[in-house]
């Protein structure tokens, strides 16, 4: 049965919902759905992840309520119907994106004995065969929240913010995004040399960058990355395993120890269950942490700069800390913890939240003494990442959910904007005037 032209137009319109304003909070103060067409991000995720999002639901980390932006449909749709939704999403992507997905999934199936649920050739159950379900499922597609990337814009430096890190000499600030690494140096922005990958869970140590994420189009690499490492500032990357299997959005490293902690959302060939895991040898072996004492949904993660056994987890409810490699956690501070970061001397934790207004707090994690840190005006926004300059310890950077970035050279007393909602600000003349 051919789908009526009007229905096709409606489906295309639903797939584009959120395209104009998906980066801005809606009337509820929550981040709305991103578009699912080829300019979006949905196509970068494997069938298994999309299946789980439809089944279990999804909520943007910025959103403050317990309400899922993408509702869970596991008790409403059958497994076959969920596969149909995933199949229909693919019709909104480009031919090149569909080919890349098929190539990557074929490689994964050769390595993983029990892949996540994916549509198979024996179940060609498209929406075109289900007119009675059409209205319901297209409505579902409109609500589906998967982080996406906008169309290219020459003036926009930051298409999204997926991390924040300084170079070891403190000269360059790196912000990973959907299209490679943006670099702030000497008051000006530029693109870092190297592949323009979609870096997720980006984190830096004294000597290296670690990341997860998705390959740039036509790179020939398997999607997602699993864990990768760069020893030359992002010019080249080494695979450390789990490519084609896992995309770690929550990933943190020990600055001096090179310990890597991640939250994985499902099993893979190295991790038998979902949860907190860590590696001390660049992914050669992984150990699961029990995570006892953590309450609420994990939203942020940080590792002590030197002691690989000390790790902090921020959730929707509170900030928690472990001194035994994630086996047991104790409560450090109440309230939403959207971002968390250790000072490089290891004595203090910075954590950011939103309790009606954005907050930033610095706490001595041993004594519990805390002090509020001033913030620049952040209308409808909050801090997503925090980083301390290793060469000038009084200098800090923050990046926000709405793609703004700020520098403080006095420990957080005053902040200077270096990016506003995605657009990098040239500060070279101001810096020169100050030197004069």
C-alpha positions in Angstrom: 0.0 0.0 0.0 1.4 3.4 -1.0 1.4 6.0 1.7 -0.7 9.0 0.8 1.2 12.1 -0.1 -0.4 14.1 2.7 0.8 11.5 5.2 4.3 11.6 3.9 4.4 15.4 4.2 3.1 15.1 7.8 5.8 12.5 8.7 8.5 14.8 7.2 7.2 17.7 9.2 7.1 15.7 12.4 10.7 14.5 11.8 11.8 18.1 11.6 10.1 19.2 14.8 12.5 21.1 17.0 14.8 22.1 14.2 14.3 25.8 14.7 14.5 26.0 18.4 15.7 22.7 19.8 18.8 24.3 21.4 16.7 26.7 23.5 14.5 25.7 26.6 10.8 25.5 25.9 8.0 27.1 27.9 8.6 24.5 30.6 12.3 25.5 30.8 13.2 22.1 29.3 15.3 21.3 26.2 12.9 20.2 23.4 13.4 17.5 20.8 16.1 17.7 18.1 15.3 17.1 14.4 15.7 13.6 13.0 16.4 14.5 9.5 19.9 14.2 8.0 21.1 17.4 9.6 20.4 15.9 13.0 22.3 13.4 15.3 19.9 10.4 15.4 21.6 8.7 12.4 24.9 8.4 14.4 23.4 6.0 16.9 23.2 2.3 16.3 19.8 0.5 16.1 20.3 -1.0 19.6 20.6 2.4 21.3 17.7 3.9 19.4 15.7 0.8 20.4 16.5 1.3 24.0 15.6 5.0 23.9 12.2 4.3 22.5 11.7 1.4 25.0 13.1 3.1 28.1 12.7 6.8 27.4 15.2 9.7 27.5 15.6 13.0 29.2 18.1 15.8 28.4 20.5 16.2 31.4 19.7 19.9 31.5 16.0 19.3 32.3 15.3 19.6 36.0 12.1 17.6 36.4 11.8 13.8 36.6 9.6 13.9 33.5 11.0 12.2 30.5 11.2 14.4 27.4 11.0 11.3 25.4 8.5 9.0 27.0 9.2 5.3 27.6 7.1 3.1 25.3 8.3 -0.3 26.3 4.9 -1.1 27.9 2.9 0.2 25.0 4.7 -0.9 21.8 5.7 -4.5 21.0 9.3 -5.2 20.2 8.3 -5.4 16.5 6.6 -2.0 16.7 9.7 -0.5 18.3 11.8 -1.9 15.5 9.4 -0.3 13.1 10.0 3.1 14.7 13.7 2.6 14.3 13.3 1.6 10.7 11.1 4.6 9.9 13.7 7.0 11.4 16.1 5.8 8.8 13.9 7.1 6.0 14.6 10.6 7.2 18.4 10.2 6.8 20.6 10.6 3.7 21.6 7.6 1.6 25.2 8.1 2.7 24.2 8.0 6.4 22.2 4.8 5.9 25.1 3.2 4.1 27.5 4.1 6.9 25.1 2.7 9.5 24.8 -0.6 7.7 28.6 -0.9 7.2 29.2 -0.3 10.9 26.5 -2.6 12.2 27.9 -5.4 10.0 31.3 -5.0 11.5 29.9 -5.0 15.0 27.9 -8.2 14.5 31.1 -10.0 13.6 32.7 -9.0 17.0 29.8 -9.1 19.4 28.1 -12.3 20.2 24.9 -10.8 21.5 24.3 -7.4 19.9 21.4 -5.1 21.1 18.0 -5.6 19.5 18.1 -4.5 15.8 15.6 -4.9 12.9 16.4 -8.0 10.9 15.7 -8.9 7.3 12.9 -11.3 8.2 10.9 -8.5 9.9 10.2 -5.9 7.1 7.5 -4.3 9.2 7.4 -0.7 8.0 5.0 2.0 8.9 3.7 1.9 5.3 2.1 -1.5 6.2 0.5 -0.1 9.4 -1.9 2.8 8.5 -3.8 2.3 11.8 -0.6 2.9 13.7 0.6 5.8 11.7 -0.8 8.7 13.7 0.5 7.2 17.0 4.0 6.3 15.8 4.6 9.6 13.9 3.6 11.4 17.1 6.2 9.2 18.9 8.8 10.2 16.4 8.1 13.9 17.1 8.8 13.4 20.8 11.9 11.3 20.3 14.8 13.2 21.9 18.2 12.3 20.6 21.0 14.9 20.7 21.6 16.3 17.3 23.9 18.8 15.4 22.6 21.8 13.6 23.4 22.7 10.0 26.7 24.3 9.4 27.0 28.0 10.0 30.2 29.8 9.2 30.1 32.1 12.2 29.3 29.5 14.8 32.4 28.1 16.4 30.6 25.7 18.8 27.9 23.5 17.4 27.6 21.8 20.8 29.7 21.4 23.9 30.8 17.9 24.9 33.7 18.7 27.2 36.2 21.2 28.3 40.0 20.9 28.8 43.3 22.9 28.8 46.5 21.9 27.2 49.2 20.9 29.6 51.1 24.2 29.1 47.8 26.2 29.8 48.1 28.0 26.5 45.0 26.5 24.7 41.5 25.7 25.8 39.8 22.9 23.9 36.1 22.4 23.5 34.9 19.3 21.7 31.8 19.6 19.6 29.9 17.8 16.8 32.4 18.9 14.2 35.9 18.5 15.8 37.8 20.4 18.4 37.4 24.2 18.8 40.5 25.9 20.3 40.7 29.2 22.2 44.3 30.6 22.3 45.6 34.1 22.7 42.1 35.6 22.6 41.1 34.0 19.4 39.2 30.8 18.2 40.3 28.3 15.7 39.7 24.7 14.7 42.2 22.2 16.0 44.1 20.1 13.4 42.9 16.6 13.0 39.7 14.8 12.1 36.4 16.7 12.6 34.8 13.9 14.6 31.8 14.2 16.9 33.7 13.9 20.2 31.6 12.8 23.2 32.8 12.3 26.8 36.0 14.2 26.0 38.5 14.4 28.9 42.1 15.3 29.2 45.1 14.2 31.3 48.5 15.8 31.6 49.7 14.0 28.5 46.7 12.8 26.6 43.1 13.3 25.4 40.5 10.6 25.8 37.2 10.5 24.2 34.3 8.5 22.8 31.8 9.6 20.2 31.2 9.2 16.4 33.4 9.4 13.3 33.2 12.2 10.8 31.3 11.4 7.6 33.5 9.6 5.0 36.2 8.9 7.6 35.8 5.1 7.1 35.9 4.6 10.9 33.4 2.4 12.8 30.6 4.2 14.7 30.6 4.6 17.6 34.3 4.9 18.7 34.2 3.1 22.0 37.3 4.6 23.7 40.0 6.5 21.8 43.1 8.3 22.8 45.2 11.1 21.3 48.8 11.9 22.3 49.3 14.9 20.0 46.5 17.3 20.9 43.8 15.7 18.8 45.7 15.4 15.5 45.6 11.6 15.5 43.7 9.1 17.6 44.4 5.5 18.7 41.6 3.0 19.2 41.4 1.5 22.7 38.6 -1.0 22.1 34.8 -1.2 22.1 34.5 0.5 18.7 31.1 -0.1 17.2 29.7 -1.0 20.6 29.6 1.9 23.1 29.4 5.6 23.1 30.3 6.9 26.5 28.7 10.3 27.2 29.9 10.2 30.8 33.6 9.7 30.8 36.3 11.2 33.1 40.0 10.8 33.6 42.6 11.2 36.3 44.9 14.1 35.3 48.1 12.4 36.5 47.0 8.8 36.8 45.4 8.3 33.4 42.6 6.3 35.1 39.5 6.3 32.9 36.0 6.0 34.4 32.8 5.6 32.4 29.1 5.0 32.8 27.9 2.6 30.2 24.2 2.3 29.3 24.3 -1.4 28.3 26.4 -4.5 28.1 29.2 -4.8 25.6 32.0 -7.3 24.9 34.1 -5.9 27.9 31.4 -5.0 30.4 28.7 -7.6 31.3 26.3 -5.1 32.8 25.4 -1.4 32.6 26.9 1.0 35.3 30.1 2.5 36.5 33.4 0.9 35.1 37.0 1.9 35.1 40.3 1.0 33.4 43.9 1.7 34.6 45.6 0.4 31.5 43.9 2.2 28.6 41.0 -0.2 28.1 43.0 -3.5 28.2 41.0 -4.5 31.2 37.9 -3.0 32.7 36.6 -3.4 36.2 33.0 -2.8 37.3 32.4 -0.6 40.4 29.5 -1.5 42.6 28.4 2.2 43.0 26.8 1.6 46.4 25.3 4.7 47.9 24.6 6.6 44.6 21.1 8.0 44.6 19.5 9.4 41.5 20.4 9.4 37.8 24.1 10.0 37.1 24.7 13.3 35.3 28.3 14.1 35.8 31.6 12.3 36.6 35.1 13.4 37.8 38.2 11.5 38.9 40.8 12.8 41.4 43.9 14.1 39.5 46.3 11.7 41.3 44.4 9.1 43.3 42.7 6.7 40.9 40.5 5.4 43.7 38.8 8.7 44.3 35.9 9.4 42.0 32.9 11.8 42.2 29.5 11.3 40.7 26.8 14.0 40.4 23.2 13.0 40.0 19.8 14.7 39.8 19.7 14.5 43.6 23.1 15.1 45.1 26.9 14.9 44.8 28.6 11.7 45.9 32.2 10.7 46.4 34.0 7.4 46.6 37.5 6.7 47.9 37.5 3.0 47.1 37.3 3.0 43.3 33.6 3.4 43.1 32.6 0.5 45.4 31.0 2.8 48.0 29.9 6.4 47.8 29.1 9.0 50.5 26.9 12.1 50.2 28.9 15.3 49.8 26.3 17.9 48.9 22.6 18.0 48.2 21.0 19.3 45.0 21.3 18.7 41.3 24.9 18.2 40.1 25.0 18.9 36.4 28.8 19.3 36.3 31.6 18.2 38.6 35.4 18.7 38.5 38.3 18.3 40.9 40.9 21.0 41.4 44.2 19.9 40.2 45.6 19.8 43.7 42.9 17.3 44.5 41.6 19.1 47.6 38.4 20.6 46.3 35.4 19.7 44.1 33.5 22.1 42.0 30.0 21.3 41.2 27.3 23.1 39.2 23.5 22.8 39.4 20.3 24.7 38.8 17.8 25.3 41.6 15.7 27.9 39.8 18.9 29.8 39.0 22.3 28.4 38.0 24.7 27.6 40.8 28.4 26.9 41.1 29.9 25.6 44.4 33.5 24.7 45.5 33.7 22.2 48.4 36.5 20.7 50.4 35.5 17.1 49.9 37.3 15.9 53.1 35.9 18.5 55.5 32.6 19.3 53.7 33.2 23.0 53.9 31.6 24.7 50.9 31.5 28.1 49.3 29.4 29.5 46.5 31.2 30.8 43.4 29.8 33.8 41.5 28.6 33.2 38.0 28.1 35.5 35.0 24.5 36.1 33.9 23.1 32.8 32.5 19.5 33.4 31.5 17.8 30.0 31.1 21.2 28.3 31.1 23.5 26.4 33.5 27.2 25.3 33.7 27.8 22.0 31.9 31.7 21.7 32.2 34.4 23.2 34.5 38.2 23.1 33.9 41.2 24.6 35.8 44.3 25.8 33.9 47.2 23.6 34.9 49.8 26.3 34.3 47.9 29.1 36.0 45.9 27.5 38.8 43.8 30.6 39.5 42.4 30.5 36.0 39.2 28.6 35.4 36.9 28.0 32.4 33.3 27.1 32.3 31.1 26.0 29.4 27.3 26.0 29.4 24.5 24.0 28.0 23.6 26.8 25.6 27.2 26.8 24.2 28.5 29.8 25.9 32.0 29.8 27.5 33.6 32.1 30.1 37.1 32.6 31.7 38.0 33.7 35.2 41.5 34.6 36.1 40.8 35.2 39.8 39.4 31.9 41.0 35.8 32.6 39.9 35.3 36.1 41.2 35.0 37.7 37.8 34.1 36.1 34.5 34.8 37.1 30.9 32.8 35.8 28.0 34.8 34.1 25.3 31.8 32.5 23.5 28.1 33.4 23.4 25.5 30.7 22.4 27.9 29.1 20.0 29.6 32.1 18.5 33.3 32.5 19.5 34.3 36.0 20.6 37.6 37.5 19.5 39.3 38.9 22.5 42.7 39.7 21.0 42.3 43.5 21.0 41.0 43.5 24.6 43.9 41.4 25.7 46.4 43.6 24.0 44.9 46.7 25.5 45.1 45.2 29.0 48.8 44.4 28.4 49.5 48.0 27.4 
